[in-house]
């Protein structure tokens, strides 16, 4: 069966008006819009839900702290009603279980966001990972953290496109796999080191792809989003 892969557009800006304009433009083609730390710190949390409007919100805050603090943070975010919410798998089992428990308790039935564990950031290669004390390949570390996250109650993972196939082999079809570092053919890689095109990521097993600058910096963001959505559906 052909996998349905959705488009998430990353609204990487500190400007509320700009983010709102982008969300309105890409909303018809995107399954969600992503807002993260840059926007949260500049505009505040409540502005995130306001900017998203009727487009589902991917709240990319990458929570990482002691279990009690992360659980409390999840409860504090419940009024934003995100569709997707991220935390770091490297925070460990107890932290992820606390997040899941808080999520189950704080959100109305049927409105709980999908909890996504970040495995290895797409900006990290072998050398950068080794500098953090992890003397293994990104692929092996992703698999290690992915298995831990799923067994700790996470709904899915954020991972590089190049770890999609190994994760599907190891974990099956159930976990949601959300893949940043996606660049349409001809786009610049920017600060992403492990990238694929939208169609390649779909075929490798992604449920969602995240695209930022190739859409938001395009001459016509709405058309750029439509083109990616069409590529995913092709």
N, C-alpha and C positions, 0 to 999 in steps of 0.2 A: 504493500500500500504506500502510495506517495505521501511523504510527510508534508504537512502544512507548516510553513515557516513564516513567522510574522516579522514585521519591521518595527523596530524601536528607534526613534530619532533622538539623539542626545542634544539637548539644548544647552550647550556649553557657553554660558554668558553670565554676567552679573547684572545685566540690564533687564529689568522687569518688562518694560514695554517691548524690547526686542524678543524676549522669550515668549511673550504672549503672541506676538505677530508670527513667530515661527510655528508655535503650536497650532494656531489657527490655519496656517498655510498647509502644514503637513498632516493635520489631523485626519482628513478623508482617506489618506493612503496608509497612515501608520496605525499599528495596533496599540501603540503607547508612546509617550514621550518620557525621556529620562532627564531628571534634574538631580544634581548631586551636591557635593560639598561646596563648590565654588558659589553656586547660587544660594544655598542655604545660609552660608556665612555672610553673604552680602545683602540678601533681600529678606531672609527670615523664612521659617518653616511654613507659616500660613500662606505666604505668597506662592509657594510651590503648588498647592492645590488650586489657588485662584488662577494661576497661569495655565495649568493643565486644562481647566474648564471641563468640557465634556469628554476629553481624551483621557483614557486610562493613564495613571501616573506610575512610573517606575521610579521609586524613591531610592536613589543609589547613595546611601550614607555609609556603607561599609562599616557597620557597628563592630567594635572590637574593644572589650573591656572585661572586667570581672563579671561573672554570671548575674549577680543581683543588679548591677548597673545596666547591663544590656537588657535584662527583662523589664526593668523600669522604663528604659528608653523606648522599648517597643510599645508599652502601654501609653506612654506620652505621645506617641506618634499616631495612635489609633484614630484620632479625629480627622486625619488627613485622608483616610481611606485609600491608601495606595494599592495598586494591583500587584506590584512586585516590590520587595524590600530586601536589601543586601546586608550581609554581615560577613566577617572574615572567618573562614573555616579554621584558620590557624589559632583562633581563640579557644579552640578545644571543645570536647564533647559537652562538658557541663554548661559552658556558655551557650552553645547552640540549643541544648535542651531547655535552658531557661528562656531563651527567645521564643521557642516553639510553644512552651507552656503559657507565656504571657500573651502570645498572639492568639492562642485558642481561647483565652479568657477575656481578652480586651475587645475583640472584634465581634460584631453581631454574626449570627449563624449565616453562612453563605457569603460573607464579606471579608473573610480572612485573606490577607495577601499571600501570595506565594513567597516563601522565605528562600532566598538564594544565597548559597555560600560561595564567596569568592575564594578561588583556589590559588592560582599563581597569576599575578598581574601580567597583562600582555606586554608591558614595558620591560619585563625581566627576561633576560636570556641566561644561558648557563653561567657565564661569568658573574653577572649581577646576583644570581641566586647564591652562588658560592660565597660571595662577599657578605651575605646575610647569615652564613653558617650552615647552609643547606648544601651538602656535598653530594648532590644528585642532579639528574636532569630535570628540567621543568616537567616533562611528561610523567616521570615517576612520582614527582611530588604532587602533581595534579591528581594522579590516580590514588595516591595515599590519602590526600585530603578529601577527595571526592567520596571515597568509600566511608571515611569517618563521618562526613557531613550527612550522607543519606541515612546512615545507621543512627544518626543523632536527631532525626526528624525533619531534616531540611527537604523542601519540595524540589529543589534543583540546585544547579551550580552555575557560576559564571566562570567561563574557561576560554582559552584561546581556541580558535578554529582547528588548530593542529592537534588538539587533544580530544576533539569530538569523537572520532572513530574509536580510539582506545577506551574512552569512557562508555560509549555505547556497548562495546564488547564486554566491559567489566560490569556495567550496572544495568544494562537492558534499556528498554524504551520508557520506563516509568519516570525517571527524573527529568525535569525540565532542564534543558541546556541552553544557556543564554550566552551569546558569543559577541564580544566587542572586537575591535581590531579588524573590522570588515571594511574593505575598500573596493568600490566598483572598479572595473578594469580601466586603467589610465589615470587613476587617482594617485596622489602622493601618499606614501606610507606615513609621513609625519613622525610622531614619537612611538608608533606601534612597530614592534619587531617581528611578530608572528601573525601574519595576516592572510586572508583569503578573500575572494570575491563573494558576493551574495549567493550565487548559484552553487559555488563550491562548498560553502558552509551549509547550505540546505542539504546538499547531497551527502555531506559527512555526518548529518544528524542533528543540526541545530533546530531548536523550537523557535527561538527568537534570535535575530541578529541586531546589533546595535551599530548605527551609523551616525556620525556627527557632522564633522566639517564638510565631507563631500555633498551633504544635503544643505546644511545651513549656510555654507559659504558659496553655494551655487548661485548663478545669476537668477534662477527661478527655483527656490526651494521646493515649491509644490510639485513642479514637474520632475525635479530630481527624485523626490520621494515616490512619485508615481512610477518612474522608470525602474526603481529598485523593486517596488512591489510587483511590477509586471515581470521582472526577471525571476523573482521568487516563485511566481505563479506559473511560469513557463515550463 
